[in-house]
Amino acid sequence: MSTLKLIVVDDDPITRMDIKEMLMQAGYEVVGEGRNGEEAIDLVYQFKPDIVIMDIKMPKMDGIKATRIIRKFNLCAIVLLTAYSQRELVNDAKEAGVTGYLVKPVSEEDLIPAIEIAKSQQEQFRLLERDIQLLKRSIEERKIIEKAKGKLMKRFSCSEEKAYEWMRKKSMEHRISMFKLAEKILEKYENSMTNK
């Protein structure tokens, strides 16, 4: 299995160095470091990490705003760091889509489990996203099949059952999926309408 790739973003170089050392000692790969939210976004696009560990309070762009932008494109999991544990900040972080939240100073005992949880949640998220894409594709294919079936029913003045049976038979004869057959039927129908 490939090494987990991380980016560390904090305006304090000492904090960045400490976190980077803890991560590397735990066997993770730190592929980039940044000082503010803008740099975080650039680094995410450049390195495509699995996880970003980012401070909340930073100059130029804070961690919550950067999180909102990064999460909009579902690019990676984000663990936010802060010296403050106010309820409002926690709520803002949750709404922005963070995967984890740690209060500074960060210890290895807190950091490593947070990384493992973020990694697990990101994997779950990717699987869920893949399932949603497959479901969307399946629904789109179903619509095409239904449309083609409708054209056959109209053309041959037959029942839905007969049209479906005909499609199933042709699909097996030609060893193509029902969806591919449906596309061919619709293409043929559109060509015949164009030639009229």
C-alpha positions, 0 to 999 in steps of 0.5 A, spaced: 500 500 500 502 506 498 504 511 503 499 516 506 501 523 503 500 529 507 501 537 507 502 541 513 500 548 513 501 553 519 504 560 519 509 558 525 515 555 522 516 551 529 509 548 529 510 546 522 517 543 523 514 539 529 508 536 526 512 534 520 517 530 524 512 527 528 508 525 521 515 522 518 517 518 524 510 515 524 512 513 517 507 518 513 510 522 507 510 530 508 510 532 500 509 540 502 509 545 507 505 552 507 504 558 511 497 560 509 490 558 506 492 560 499 498 556 499 494 550 502 490 551 496 496 551 491 499 545 494 493 541 494 492 542 487 500 541 486 501 535 490 494 532 491 495 529 498 491 525 502 490 529 508 492 536 509 493 538 516 492 546 517 492 551 522 485 555 523 488 562 524 493 564 519 494 571 515 492 572 508 487 566 508 485 562 514 484 555 515 476 555 515 476 559 508 481 554 505 477 548 507 471 550 504 475 551 497 478 545 498 472 541 500 468 544 494 472 539 490 473 533 494 480 533 494 482 531 500 481 530 508 483 536 512 485 536 519 484 543 522 489 545 528 488 551 533 490 554 539 482 555 541 477 551 542 471 555 542 464 552 540 463 557 534 470 555 531 468 548 532 462 549 528 465 553 523 470 548 522 464 542 522 460 546 516 466 547 512 467 540 512 473 538 516 475 531 517 478 532 524 480 538 529 486 538 534 487 543 539 495 546 540 500 544 542 499 537 538 502 531 541 504 525 537 498 521 541 493 526 539 496 527 532 497 520 529 490 517 531 487 524 528 490 522 521 488 515 521 481 517 523 481 522 517 484 517 512 479 512 514 473 517 513 476 519 506 477 512 504 469 511 506 468 518 502 471 516 496 467 509 496 461 513 497 462 518 491 464 512 487 458 508 488 454 515 487 457 515 480 455 508 479 448 509 481 448 516 477 450 512 470 446 506 472 440 511 472 442 514 466 443 508 462 436 506 464 433 512 461 436 511 455 434 503 455 426 506 457 427 511 451 429 506 446 423 501 448 418 506 447 421 507 440 420 500 439 413 500 442 411 505 437 414 503 431 412 496 432 405 497 436 407 492 441 407 492 448 412 494 453 414 487 455 414 485 447 419 491 446 423 489 452 423 482 450 426 483 443 431 488 446 434 482 451 434 477 445 438 482 440 442 484 446 444 477 447 445 475 440 450 481 438 453 480 445 452 487 447 449 490 453 442 493 453 445 500 454 449 499 448 443 496 444 439 502 446 444 507 444 444 504 437 436 503 436 436 511 438 441 513 433 438 509 428 431 512 429 434 519 429 437 518 423 431 515 420 427 522 422 433 526 419 432 522 412 425 524 412 
